[in-house]
Amino acid sequence: MREKALKKQDESIKEIQALTDPEIHNSSFAELFYNLIDSFRGYMDVLTSEQMVIIINLLGYVSLTRLMTSIAIVFMGDKIINFLKLETKYPKLAIYIRYKQTINKLYLTLYIGYFYLFIFLIISLNIFMFLYDYLV
């Protein structure tokens, strides 16, 4: 039994050593990821300030669209629950439905906060990029 335990311990040690092997960082997936980051950095270095503003605006608008979609989903979920009267039809699920609505209200507050934060960031970055050419 002792020999089995020692053998199992040795196997576990070999598995841990295989996980911490530095060759993992040189795998094809990691190399692909690093090449993607390097090519993106090279692309960003070539852009003019106007093109950088366009990219920042696009990323901001995509983020805002995603946030607005999340807010709409929260509202539609509550409307569907109220329209179908799920709390009265399924009294055993009423606790879960009320819990879900409470979490949705918290998510809604969080999403609205993110929305205003993104708006503020986009406006401040646009102002910075507008003044960048004049300040330098």
C-alpha positions, -999 to 999 in steps of 0.1 A, spaced: 0 0 0 29 23 8 44 17 -26 11 25 -43 9 58 -24 45 67 -33 38 59 -69 7 80 -69 27 108 -53 54 106 -80 27 108 -107 11 138 -91 45 155 -89 52 148 -126 18 163 -135 25 195 -115 59 198 -131 43 193 -166 19 222 -158 47 245 -147 69 236 -177 82 268 -194 77 252 -228 40 259 -224 46 296 -229 62 287 -262 32 268 -274 16 276 -308 -15 292 -291 6 315 -269 28 323 -299 -3 331 -320 -16 354 -292 17 372 -288 20 377 -326 -16 391 -326 -7 416 -299 26 426 -316 8 431 -349 -19 452 -332 8 474 -315 25 478 -349 -8 488 -365 -15 513 -337 20 529 -340 13 537 -377 -21 555 -371 -25 593 -371 -43 610 -343 -75 613 -363 -75 576 -369 -68 569 -332 -99 590 -324 -120 570 -348 -108 537 -332 -115 550 -297 -150 562 -308 -157 528 -325 -147 509 -293 -167 533 -272 -198 529 -294 -195 491 -294 -193 492 -256 -223 515 -253 -243 493 -277 -235 463 -256 -245 481 -224 -278 493 -239 -285 458 -251 -280 445 -215 -303 472 -201 -329 464 -227 -327 427 -218 -332 434 -181 -363 455 -189 -377 430 -213 -372 402 -188 -392 421 -162 -419 429 -187 -422 392 -198 -424 381 -161 -452 406 -154 -470 400 -187 -472 363 -183 -479 366 -145 -454 339 -138 -455 346 -100 -492 337 -98 -490 308 -122 -460 292 -106 -461 300 -68 -432 276 -61 -410 296 -85 -422 330 -70 -392 331 -46 -368 325 -75 -386 351 -97 -385 378 -70 -348 370 -64 -341 373 -101 -359 406 -102 -339 419 -73 -307 409 -90 -319 425 -123 -324 458 -105 -289 457 -92 -276 448 -126 -296 477 -141 -281 501 -116 -246 488 -125 -252 490 -162 -265 526 -159 -234 535 -139 -212 519 -166 -231 537 -193 -223 571 -177 -187 561 -171 -182 552 -207 -199 584 -219 -176 604 -197 -145 584 -209 -154 588 -245 -160 625 -242 -128 631 -223 -107 610 -247 -122 629 -276 -114 663 -260 -79 651 -252 -73 639 -288 -88 671 -302 -64 692 -281 -34 668 -285 -23 682 -318 -25 718 -304 -7 710 -272 22 692 -288 
